[in-house]
Amino acid sequence: MCYSDRGDKGKDMSAQNTGEKEARLNFRLRSEIKDRIEKAASVSGKSITDFAVAALVDTADAVLERHNAANLSDRDRDIFLTILDKDVKVNKHLARAANTHRKLIIK
């Protein structure tokens, strides 16, 4: 179960050095997963919290980057569709590319 709590309860007192932390995530996991995370945090020289937050932030950033790269904004979509709707004037480079395509791809 995952949830976020934005109350003041349970604030980390060390947060004063790194900026105020006011949000929390709490979730349950199997004990063997917890043990693995604790071991990885220890090997990394990080607290469990710092290790978990870094891993979650890295994963969230990667997911959002993939999402944003795959989705066009409305403005980008409009520009793309406008370009597709324009009449194309065939120049010598386009004609040469079409001939090469016919010779190599369409046999």
C-alpha positions in Angstrom: 0.0 0.0 0.0 1.4 3.4 -1.0 0.2 6.8 0.2 1.5 10.3 0.7 1.0 12.4 3.8 1.7 16.1 3.7 1.4 16.8 7.4 4.0 18.2 9.8 4.0 15.0 11.8 7.2 13.0 11.6 9.5 15.7 10.1 13.1 14.7 9.9 15.1 17.1 12.1 18.2 16.8 9.9 16.1 18.3 7.1 17.1 21.8 8.3 20.5 21.3 6.6 19.1 20.2 3.3 15.9 22.0 3.0 12.6 21.4 4.7 11.0 18.0 4.1 7.3 18.0 4.6 6.0 15.1 2.5 6.1 11.4 3.4 5.7 8.1 1.5 4.9 5.0 3.5 4.6 1.5 2.0 4.9 -2.1 3.0 7.1 -4.7 1.4 8.3 -8.2 1.9 11.0 -8.7 4.5 13.5 -10.1 2.0 13.2 -7.0 -0.2 13.7 -4.8 2.9 16.8 -6.8 3.8 18.2 -6.4 0.2 17.5 -2.6 0.3 19.2 -2.3 3.7 22.3 -4.2 2.5 22.5 -2.1 -0.7 22.2 1.1 1.3 24.9 0.0 3.6 27.2 -1.0 0.8 26.6 2.4 -0.8 27.4 4.2 2.5 23.9 5.8 2.6 21.1 5.7 5.1 18.2 3.6 4.0 16.1 6.8 3.6 18.7 8.5 1.4 19.2 5.3 -0.6 15.5 4.8 -1.2 14.8 8.4 -2.0 17.7 8.5 -4.5 16.5 5.3 -6.2 12.9 6.5 -6.3 13.9 9.9 -7.7 16.1 8.3 -10.4 13.4 6.0 -11.4 10.7 8.7 -11.5 13.0 11.0 -13.6 13.6 8.2 -16.1 9.9 7.4 -16.4 9.0 11.0 -16.9 11.8 11.6 -19.4 10.6 8.6 -21.5 7.0 9.9 -21.2 7.9 13.4 -22.2 10.1 12.2 -25.1 7.3 10.1 -26.5 4.5 12.7 -26.2 4.3 15.8 -28.3 3.0 19.0 -26.9 -0.1 20.4 -28.6 2.1 23.1 -30.1 4.6 20.5 -31.5 1.7 18.4 -32.9 0.2 21.4 -34.6 3.6 22.3 -36.2 4.1 18.7 -37.3 0.7 18.5 -38.9 1.1 21.8 -40.6 4.3 20.7 -42.2 2.7 17.4 -43.4 -0.1 19.4 -45.0 2.2 21.6 -47.0 2.7 20.8 -50.7 6.1 19.5 -51.4 8.1 20.8 -54.3 10.2 18.1 -55.8 13.8 19.3 -56.1 16.7 17.4 -57.6 17.8 16.0 -54.2 14.3 14.6 -53.4 14.0 13.1 -56.9 17.4 11.5 -56.5 16.4 10.1 -53.1 13.2 8.7 -54.6 15.1 7.0 -57.5 17.6 5.5 -55.1 14.8 4.2 -52.9 13.1 2.6 -55.9 16.4 0.9 -57.0 17.4 -0.3 -53.6 14.2 -0.9 -51.7 11.4 -1.4 -54.2 12.6 -4.1 -56.7 
